[in-house]
Amino acid sequence: MNQEFLNTYFKNNWNSDLDKYEFCGWSLIDKVFDEEFVIDVGCGPNPFKGKIKNLVGIDPAYDEADYNVTIEEFTTDDKFDVAFCLGSINFGSFDTIIAQIDRVVNLLKPNARIYWRSNPGQNDHPHEDCNKIDFFPWTFDKHMKFAEMFGFEVTDLKWDNCDRIYAVWERSVNTIPSK
């Protein structure tokens, strides 16, 4: 999938509307402790900035992000307690999704959480170019399989508004897979 096309599409045709989600919207603020460090992968216009104390937002399309990069391009020596993947790990093939999850996981501390908003492969954005986007078909089963593959436990998994999957993956030191 062409990253430049995705950047242009989302910058011009997508609106971050956290009000419409019951579980994977503004309520996430209350799930993060002040001392935790958070990475918001694909943060869009960075709406959580200033609302979550130690937050870093990355997004290749939005100038409001702290870093204008994809997850594959982002580098840091910092490790995070929490990752938000709110619609950002949703595009491309199985191999692309696995590589992106691996990159997120490698940015996290041993005891970490990932909060997800996943699109189950629906091309439901109103813009005609949406049909050109290769949405990954997320399912509950894929969340369970991928979480286990990366040493996480799924502690919450349900439908949120707008036909999106809300998931929480948690990892403790005892569940980190050996390589």
One Martini backbone bead per residue (centre of mass of N, CA, C, O) as a GRO file, in nm:
protein
  179
    1MET     BB    1   0.098   0.035   0.021
    2ASN     BB    2   0.066   0.373  -0.019
    3GLN     BB    3   0.165   0.615   0.197
    4GLU     BB    4   0.093   0.876   0.048
    5PHE     BB    5  -0.202   0.810   0.004
    6LEU     BB    6  -0.280   0.779   0.302
    7ASN     BB    7  -0.199   1.059   0.394
    8THR     BB    8  -0.390   1.215   0.208
    9TYR     BB    9  -0.653   1.087   0.284
   10PHE     BB   10  -0.649   1.149   0.596
   11LYS     BB   11  -0.597   1.456   0.583
   12ASN     BB   12  -0.868   1.510   0.383
   13ASN     BB   13  -1.105   1.264   0.497
   14TRP     BB   14  -1.046   1.267   0.811
   15ASN     BB   15  -1.201   1.244   1.144
   16SER     BB   16  -1.148   1.300   1.475
   17ASP     BB   17  -1.409   1.122   1.673
   18LEU     BB   18  -1.418   1.042   2.006
   19ASP     BB   19  -1.726   1.069   2.087
   20LYS     BB   20  -1.833   0.791   1.934
   21TYR     BB   21  -1.673   0.635   2.161
   22GLU     BB   22  -1.694   0.440   2.446
   23PHE     BB   23  -1.390   0.290   2.470
   24CYS     BB   24  -1.198   0.434   2.214
   25GLY     BB   25  -1.183   0.719   2.349
   26TRP     BB   26  -1.187   0.940   2.602
   27SER     BB   27  -1.182   0.705   2.824
   28LEU     BB   28  -0.869   0.650   2.813
   29ILE     BB   29  -0.765   0.861   3.009
   30ASP     BB   30  -0.861   0.685   3.271
   31LYS     BB   31  -0.637   0.437   3.201
   32VAL     BB   32  -0.411   0.646   3.273
   33PHE     BB   33  -0.130   0.711   3.439
   34ASP     BB   34   0.073   0.973   3.513
   35GLU     BB   35   0.352   0.787   3.506
   36GLU     BB   36   0.286   0.710   3.225
   37PHE     BB   37   0.392   0.604   2.904
   38VAL     BB   38   0.274   0.722   2.579
   39ILE     BB   39   0.182   0.582   2.263
   40ASP     BB   40   0.048   0.729   1.962
   41VAL     BB   41  -0.050   0.547   1.692
   42GLY     BB   42  -0.180   0.744   1.478
   43CYS     BB   43  -0.287   1.039   1.608
   44GLY     BB   44  -0.319   1.255   1.420
   45PRO     BB   45  -0.421   1.554   1.583
   46ASN     BB   46  -0.354   1.490   1.887
   47PRO     BB   47  -0.599   1.485   2.119
   48PHE     BB   48  -0.431   1.385   2.389
   49LYS     BB   49  -0.280   1.629   2.405
   50GLY     BB   50  -0.279   1.751   2.741
   51LYS     BB   51  -0.444   1.491   2.874
   52ILE     BB   52  -0.173   1.332   2.866
   53LYS     BB   53   0.117   1.365   3.013
   54ASN     BB   54   0.306   1.111   2.866
   55LEU     BB   55   0.286   1.193   2.538
   56VAL     BB   56   0.332   1.032   2.214
   57GLY     BB   57   0.288   1.137   1.878
   58ILE     BB   58   0.234   0.946   1.576
   59ASP     BB   59   0.237   1.077   1.228
   60PRO     BB   60   0.260   1.113   0.876
   61ALA     BB   61   0.009   1.343   0.820
   62TYR     BB   62   0.035   1.515   1.093
   63ASP     BB   63   0.155   1.809   1.234
   64GLU     BB   64   0.055   1.753   1.540
   65ALA     BB   65   0.256   1.566   1.572
   66ASP     BB   66   0.554   1.493   1.719
   67TYR     BB   67   0.587   1.271   1.481
   68ASN     BB   68   0.646   1.241   1.122
   69VAL     BB   69   0.570   0.905   1.127
   70THR     BB   70   0.596   0.587   1.111
   71ILE     BB   71   0.633   0.304   1.284
   72GLU     BB   72   0.883   0.211   1.113
   73GLU     BB   73   1.045   0.502   1.155
   74PHE     BB   74   1.043   0.494   1.454
   75THR     BB   75   1.278   0.629   1.698
   76THR     BB   76   1.392   0.508   2.025
   77ASP     BB   77   1.497   0.464   2.370
   78ASP     BB   78   1.227   0.454   2.464
   79LYS     BB   79   0.977   0.335   2.690
   80PHE     BB   80   0.646   0.202   2.714
   81ASP     BB   81   0.338   0.136   2.885
   82VAL     BB   82   0.161   0.258   2.642
   83ALA     BB   83  -0.062   0.184   2.365
   84PHE     BB   84  -0.208   0.341   2.085
   85CYS     BB   85  -0.432   0.166   1.839
   86LEU     BB   86  -0.653   0.380   1.666
   87GLY     BB   87  -0.665   0.270   1.347
   88SER     BB   88  -0.349   0.218   1.249
   89ILE     BB   89  -0.354  -0.110   1.247
   90ASN     BB   90  -0.524  -0.151   0.920
   91PHE     BB   91  -0.301  -0.175   0.676
   92GLY     BB   92  -0.279  -0.450   0.486
   93SER     BB   93  -0.115  -0.718   0.534
   94PHE     BB   94  -0.029  -0.957   0.742
   95ASP     BB   95   0.276  -0.884   0.741
   96THR     BB   96   0.237  -0.586   0.807
   97ILE     BB   97   0.090  -0.618   1.076
   98ILE     BB   98   0.308  -0.781   1.220
   99ALA     BB   99   0.534  -0.568   1.192
  100GLN     BB  100   0.382  -0.344   1.348
  101ILE     BB  101   0.341  -0.490   1.611
  102ASP     BB  102   0.638  -0.547   1.666
  103ARG     BB  103   0.718  -0.250   1.688
  104VAL     BB  104   0.540  -0.177   1.924
  105VAL     BB  105   0.639  -0.393   2.127
  106ASN     BB  106   0.946  -0.281   2.118
  107LEU     BB  107   0.841  -0.002   2.276
  108LEU     BB  108   0.790  -0.173   2.531
  109LYS     BB  109   0.745  -0.266   2.830
  110PRO     BB  110   0.698  -0.548   3.005
  111ASN     BB  111   0.466  -0.380   3.144
  112ALA     BB  112   0.191  -0.372   2.922
  113ARG     BB  113  -0.032  -0.178   2.704
  114ILE     BB  114  -0.297  -0.220   2.455
  115TYR     BB  115  -0.499  -0.003   2.266
  116TRP     BB  116  -0.783  -0.076   2.055
  117ARG     BB  117  -0.887   0.010   1.713
  118SER     BB  118  -1.074  -0.193   1.490
  119ASN     BB  119  -1.110  -0.274   1.155
  120PRO     BB  120  -1.308  -0.529   0.986
  121GLY     BB  121  -1.274  -0.431   0.665
  122GLN     BB  122  -1.421  -0.167   0.622
  123ASN     BB  123  -1.551   0.054   0.361
  124ASP     BB  124  -1.700   0.334   0.540
  125HIS     BB  125  -1.603   0.564   0.402
  126PRO     BB  126  -1.731   0.826   0.201
  127HIS     BB  127  -1.493   0.820   0.026
  128GLU     BB  128  -1.395   0.694  -0.279
  129ASP     BB  129  -1.085   0.624  -0.199
  130CYS     BB  130  -1.143   0.396   0.007
  131ASN     BB  131  -1.140   0.157  -0.207
  132LYS     BB  132  -0.805   0.171  -0.218
  133ILE     BB  133  -0.801   0.042   0.060
  134ASP     BB  134  -0.623  -0.200   0.262
  135PHE     BB  135  -0.805  -0.362   0.473
  136PHE     BB  136  -0.785  -0.524   0.762
  137PRO     BB  137  -0.953  -0.822   0.889
  138TRP     BB  138  -1.059  -0.789   1.177
  139THR     BB  139  -1.083  -0.997   1.474
  140PHE     BB  140  -1.112  -1.159   1.758
  141ASP     BB  141  -0.922  -1.394   1.683
  142LYS     BB  142  -0.680  -1.216   1.597
  143HIS     BB  143  -0.632  -1.090   1.867
  144MET     BB  144  -0.573  -1.351   2.018
  145LYS     BB  145  -0.341  -1.455   1.841
  146PHE     BB  146  -0.151  -1.205   1.848
  147ALA     BB  147  -0.121  -1.175   2.148
  148GLU     BB  148   0.008  -1.449   2.196
  149MET     BB  149   0.248  -1.417   1.997
  150PHE     BB  150   0.342  -1.144   2.187
  151GLY     BB  151   0.274  -1.197   2.506
  152PHE     BB  152  -0.037  -1.155   2.544
  153GLU     BB  153  -0.339  -1.049   2.702
  154VAL     BB  154  -0.678  -1.053   2.671
  155THR     BB  155  -0.894  -0.829   2.875
  156ASP     BB  156  -1.048  -0.693   2.623
  157LEU     BB  157  -1.347  -0.768   2.408
  158LYS     BB  158  -1.530  -0.552   2.184
  159TRP     BB  159  -1.779  -0.368   2.077
  160ASP     BB  160  -1.805  -0.070   1.928
  161ASN     BB  161  -1.876   0.185   1.789
  162CYS     BB  162  -1.888   0.175   1.444
  163ASP     BB  163  -1.787  -0.117   1.405
  164ARG     BB  164  -1.568  -0.160   1.635
  165ILE     BB  165  -1.281  -0.287   1.782
  166TYR     BB  166  -1.220  -0.352   2.122
  167ALA     BB  167  -0.891  -0.370   2.279
  168VAL     BB  168  -0.695  -0.541   2.537
  169TRP     BB  169  -0.351  -0.561   2.600
  170GLU     BB  170  -0.152  -0.764   2.826
  171ARG     BB  171   0.174  -0.747   2.996
  172SER     BB  172   0.403  -0.949   3.156
  173VAL     BB  173   0.695  -1.074   3.244
  174ASN     BB  174   0.576  -1.378   3.230
  175THR     BB  175   0.476  -1.336   2.897
  176ILE     BB  176   0.741  -1.326   2.760
  177PRO     BB  177   0.876  -1.425   2.486
  178SER     BB  178   1.108  -1.629   2.361
  179LYS     BB  179   1.375  -1.615   2.101
   0.00000   0.00000   0.00000
